[in-house]
Amino acid sequence: MPLIALADMPSGPLLGLDPGSKTVGVAAAGAERLMAAPVETVHRTKFAADAARIFTLYDERNCTGMVVGLPLNMDGSEGPRAQSARAFVRNLLAVRDIPVALHDERLSTAAVEERLIAAGMKRERRKQVIDAHAAAWILQSALDRLSESKPA
């Protein structure tokens, strides 16, 4: 299945991913798609192991699709990080044919870090949770966009 538009995502629970070079932040939203919550940070090793963990989390939640953060440049162009995210998605789709939508993640990590600092979280703890929280930020942004596009 090729990438799909966010608006074409089938109903049901979603998994959100924030893929980085060393980790993949994972978040989830239930079938109601009201709120995204951080799940865990997958520390990247070999792609097969990373994909297996991600799909285990996907299956445990009976997800119907995935939203993956696309790190665009501030001007909206795609650089090496966006190309890497696209390659990650292509590799996931080679493992399993599921609905995947890309979602703009500009400034997600910075915004999350600012919130965690404001909440008084220590630096070491922030390092442990920031990627999963960034995934939740990305997924929540996608959920908000979906709810805005639904007819009242």
C-alpha positions as CSV (number, residue, x, y, z in Angstrom):
1,M,0.0,0.0,0.0
2,P,1.4,3.4,-0.9
3,L,1.4,6.3,1.6
4,I,-2.1,7.7,2.0
5,A,-3.5,11.1,2.9
6,L,-4.3,11.6,6.5
7,A,-8.0,12.2,5.6
8,D,-8.1,8.7,4.1
9,M,-6.9,6.9,7.2
10,P,-9.4,4.2,8.1
11,S,-11.2,4.6,11.4
12,G,-9.8,2.9,14.5
13,P,-6.7,3.2,16.8
14,L,-3.6,4.8,15.4
15,L,0.1,4.5,16.1
16,G,2.3,7.6,15.8
17,L,6.1,7.4,15.1
18,D,8.9,9.9,15.4
19,P,11.7,8.2,13.6
20,G,15.2,9.4,14.4
21,S,18.7,8.1,13.6
22,K,19.1,6.5,17.0
23,T,15.6,6.1,18.3
24,V,12.0,5.9,17.2
25,G,9.4,7.6,19.5
26,V,6.1,5.7,19.6
27,A,2.7,7.1,20.6
28,A,-0.8,5.7,20.3
29,A,-4.4,7.0,20.1
30,G,-7.5,4.9,20.8
31,A,-10.4,4.2,18.4
32,E,-12.1,7.5,19.4
33,R,-8.9,9.4,18.3
34,L,-9.3,12.1,20.9
35,M,-5.9,12.0,22.5
36,A,-2.4,10.7,21.7
37,A,-0.3,9.3,24.5
38,P,3.4,8.4,24.5
39,V,4.0,4.7,24.5
40,E,7.8,4.1,24.4
41,T,11.1,4.9,22.8
42,V,12.5,2.1,20.6
43,H,16.3,2.2,20.6
44,R,17.3,1.4,17.0
45,T,19.5,-1.6,16.4
46,K,18.8,-3.6,13.3
47,F,15.8,-2.6,11.1
48,A,14.2,-6.1,11.4
49,A,14.2,-5.9,15.2
50,D,13.0,-2.3,15.2
51,A,10.1,-3.1,12.8
52,A,9.2,-6.2,14.9
53,R,8.9,-4.1,18.0
54,I,6.9,-1.4,16.3
55,F,4.5,-3.9,14.7
56,T,4.1,-5.6,18.1
57,L,3.0,-2.3,19.6
58,Y,0.7,-1.8,16.5
59,D,-0.9,-5.2,16.9
60,E,-1.3,-4.9,20.7
61,R,-3.4,-1.8,20.2
62,N,-5.4,-3.2,17.2
63,C,-4.3,-0.2,15.2
64,T,-5.7,0.5,11.7
65,G,-3.0,2.8,10.6
66,M,0.2,4.7,11.4
67,V,1.1,8.4,11.3
68,V,4.8,9.1,10.8
69,G,6.5,12.4,11.5
70,L,8.1,14.0,8.4
71,P,10.8,16.5,9.5
72,L,10.5,19.2,6.9
73,N,12.8,22.2,6.8
74,M,11.4,25.5,8.1
75,D,10.7,26.6,4.5
76,G,8.7,23.4,3.9
77,S,11.3,21.7,1.7
78,E,12.6,18.2,2.3
79,G,16.2,17.7,3.4
80,P,18.2,14.6,4.4
81,R,16.1,13.9,7.6
82,A,12.9,13.9,5.6
83,Q,14.4,11.6,3.0
84,S,15.5,9.3,5.9
85,A,11.9,9.3,7.3
86,R,10.5,8.4,3.9
87,A,13.0,5.6,3.6
88,F,12.0,4.3,7.0
89,V,8.4,4.2,6.0
90,R,9.2,2.5,2.7
91,N,11.1,-0.2,4.7
92,L,8.1,-0.6,7.1
93,L,5.7,-1.0,4.2
94,A,8.0,-3.7,2.8
95,V,7.5,-5.6,6.0
96,R,3.7,-5.1,6.2
97,D,1.2,-3.5,4.0
98,I,-0.7,-1.0,6.3
99,P,-2.1,2.5,5.9
100,V,0.6,5.1,6.6
101,A,0.3,8.8,6.5
102,L,3.2,11.3,6.8
103,H,2.6,14.4,9.0
104,D,4.7,17.6,9.2
105,E,6.6,17.5,12.5
106,R,8.5,20.8,12.4
107,L,9.4,22.0,15.9
108,S,7.8,19.0,17.6
109,T,10.8,18.0,19.6
110,A,11.6,21.6,20.6
111,A,8.0,22.2,21.7
112,V,7.9,19.0,23.7
113,E,11.3,19.7,25.4
114,E,10.0,23.2,26.4
115,R,6.9,21.6,28.0
116,L,8.9,19.0,29.8
117,I,11.3,21.6,31.2
118,A,8.3,23.7,32.2
119,A,6.9,20.7,34.0
120,G,10.2,20.5,36.0
121,M,11.5,17.3,34.4
122,K,15.2,16.7,34.9
123,R,17.5,16.5,31.9
124,E,18.3,12.8,32.3
125,R,14.6,11.9,32.4
126,R,13.8,14.1,29.5
127,K,16.4,12.3,27.4
128,Q,14.5,9.0,28.2
129,V,11.0,10.2,27.2
130,I,11.4,13.0,24.7
131,D,11.1,10.9,21.6
132,A,7.9,9.2,22.7
133,H,6.4,12.5,23.7
134,A,7.4,14.0,20.3
135,A,5.6,11.1,18.7
136,A,2.5,11.9,20.8
137,W,2.8,15.6,19.7
138,I,3.0,14.5,16.0
139,L,0.0,12.1,16.4
140,Q,-2.0,14.7,18.4
141,S,-1.4,17.3,15.7
142,A,-2.6,14.8,13.1
143,L,-5.7,14.0,15.2
144,D,-6.5,17.7,15.5
145,R,-6.2,18.1,11.8
146,L,-8.5,15.1,11.2
147,S,-11.1,16.5,13.6
148,E,-11.0,19.9,12.0
149,S,-11.7,18.4,8.6
150,K,-14.7,16.4,9.7
151,P,-18.1,17.9,9.0
152,A,-19.9,19.2,12.2
